[in-house]
Amino acid sequence: MRIEVEARPSYGMAVVHLEDGETFIAESGAMVAMSPAIDVATRFNGTGTGGVAGWVVAALTGLARKFFAGESLFVNEYLAKSGSQQVMVAPPLVGDVEHLSLEGNNITVQSTSYLGSTKNVNVSLVWGGFSMLFSKEGAFFLKCGGNGELVINSFGAIEKVTVDGSYTVDTGHVVAWEGDLNYQLGRAGSWKSTMLSGEGLVMNFSGQGTVWLQTRNLGSMLGWIRPQLPT
């Protein structure tokens, strides 16, 4: 399998090249185009052990991801029936796409930034803590681990930052992070600054690792659009 990212950073799209028998899993509605010798199977955005019980577990997991993390209820599996096939996937919003290779490590992804992965990448819903309930971005993240390929997306361009010590990021600009990093939710300044500056809440990272940021904030854009709409 080979993954190329094109049209960066404003209109990012991943081109996934598949050989015979290889599978790529993508969010519902992400497919742009694909080769003819590819089978598409749609399933709940969750995993089960097989049978009726497994189907129920997968359905419940998919519902949890949809309502708690904002993901799609279903995902599509693209299986190549012969060699030299490809599928193109892209996010719904204007922005960037990043391809990451996992080698036994974990990457925590902001839930709406997951675009797709290979079958050997385990994607699980993780609770961000009660403090994240006060964040507009939600209280759940996706933990992606294993050995395989992961594709994430952003609103705006993606900026990769290496952290060694401490680093502060607005909650609306966090895409993903990995490594020995802990975080605490906090204010950008005093309560007055938080209320009047428009900065909102931030994630204070500490430790060593990598943080991927997005250069635009979807919540801020929606806040700008709403007053312009006719009443």
N, C-alpha and C positions, 0 to 999 in steps of 0.2 A: 504494500500500500504506500502511496505517495500523496501528500497533501500540499497544494500550493495555495497561497493567498494572493488574490488579485484585487485591483481597484482600490488599494489603500490610499489614504486613511478614511476618506469620506464615504465610500460606497463599497466597503470590504465584502469579499465573497470568497468562500473556500471551494477549491476545485479538488475533489477527492478522486484519485485514480485507483481503481480496484482491479485486482487480478481475480482469476477464477476462484469462487468460493469465499471471497472476502466480503465482510459486512460492515456497513457504517450506519450508525443510528443518529437521527437528527430530529429536532423539534418539529412538531406538526406545522406545516405551512412554510417550512424553510427551503424546500426544494425549488431551485430555479430551472434546472434542466438536467437531463440524464441520458445516457446511452440506451439503445434499445434492449440489450441483453442484460437487463437488471430487473430482478423481482422486487416488488415493494410489498411489505407486510406491515400492517398497522396494529399496534397493541397499546394497552394501557401504559402510562408512564410510571411503571413500577415493576418489581420483579416478584415472582412467586415460585413455588417448588413444583408446579405442575398439577394437573387435575383441577377439580372444582375449587378445592381449598386454595390452591395456588392462584387461580383466576381471581378469587375474592380478595386475596392479599394484594395482588397486583392492582386491582381496581381501587381498593382503599388507599393504597400508596399513591396512585395517580391522582385521586381526589384530594389527598392531603397536599401533594405538590402543587396542584392547581389553586386551591383556596388559601393555603398558607404561604406559598412561595411564589405564586404568580406564574408558574410554568403552564405549558399546555397539558391537557388531560391525556392526550395520546402522543406517541412518538412513531416515527416511521423507520423501518429497517430496510436498507438497500443492499440486496445480495447480488453479487456479480455471478452470472451463469457462464461466463467465459472470460478470457483475459482481455486486458486493455479496455476496460470500461471506465466511465467516469460519471459522477454526480456532482452537481454544483449546488451549494447551499448558501443562503444569505439571511441575515436578520431582518426583521420588519422595519426597523428604524434606520435612519441615516447614521453611519458610523463605521467603526473599524472592526476587523476580525483578526484574531491571533491564534496560531497553531502551536500547541505545547505538547511535548512528548513526556509521558510519565514513565519512570523507571523505578517503580516501587515506592515513590513518594506520593504525598497528598497535596492537592491544591484545593483551597476553599474558594468557592465562586459565589459571587452575588447572584441570587437565584435567576434573575432575568438575563444574566450574561452567559448562560449555558446555551450553546448552539448545537453541538453534536459530539460524538465520541465513538470509538471502537467498542466492540462487545466486551473486551476484557478490562474495560475501565468501569469500576464500581462507583455509581453515583447515589449518594444517600442524603437524605434531608437531615440537617442538624439545627438544633435550637441555638440561637445566638445569645440567649440570656434575656432576663426580664428588662434589662436596661434598653435593649434594642426595640422594645415595644414603643418607645418614645421617638424612634427614628421613623421618618416617612418611608424608608426603604424596606421596612418589615423586619421581623424578628427571626427569620430563618435563612440559612445559607445552604449551599450544596457542597458536600465533601466529595471530591473526585480523587480516587486512588487506584493503584494497581499498576499494570504495565500495558501501555497502549497510547493511543493518540486522542487528544482533547482539543476541541475548537471552541473558543469563547468569543463573545462579541461585546461591543460597547456602544454608547451614544456619544459620538465624537471620536477623536483619535485615542489610541491606547498609548500610554506612557509607562515604561517599566522603570521602577525605582528600586535600587538596592538599599536595604535598611540595615544599619549596624549601630544599634543604640536605641534611639527613639525617633518617631516620625508621626506627624499628625495629618490626617486626611479627612475632608468633609465626607460625611456618610453617603452623599449623593454622587460622589466621584470614585468610590471604591468599586473595582471590577473583580479582583481576585487577589489572593496572597498565598504564599507558601513559606516553608522553613520554620525555624524556631521563633515564631512570632506570637506574642500575646497582644490583646487589645483591651482597652477600656473605653467606654462611651463617655464623652465629656462635652464641655462647652468650648466654643472657640475663644471666648474671653470671659468677661464678667457677665452676670445676668443681664445687665443693661445692653452690653454688646450683642449677646445672643438674641435678645428680643428686637433690637433696632437695626442691627447691621445686616440682617438677612442671611447670615452665615449658618445659623441653625446648629445642629449637633455635629461632633467630629468623632472619629475613631483614633485614639492615641495608641499607636503600635509601639511595642518594645521588644528588643531581641535582635536576632539576625535572620534575614530572609529577603524575600522579594515581594513587592506590592505592585500590582498593575492598576493604573488609574485611567479614568476616562476624562477627556478634556471638557466635556459638557455635562450638565446636570439636567436630567429629564424633568424632575420635580420643579426646578426653577423655570424651565421652558413652559411647562403647563401653567405655572403661576402667572407667567407673562401673557399667555394666550387667553386665559379665561376672561380677563377684563375687556378684551377686544371683541369677544363674541356678542352678537346682538341679543338683547334681553327680550 
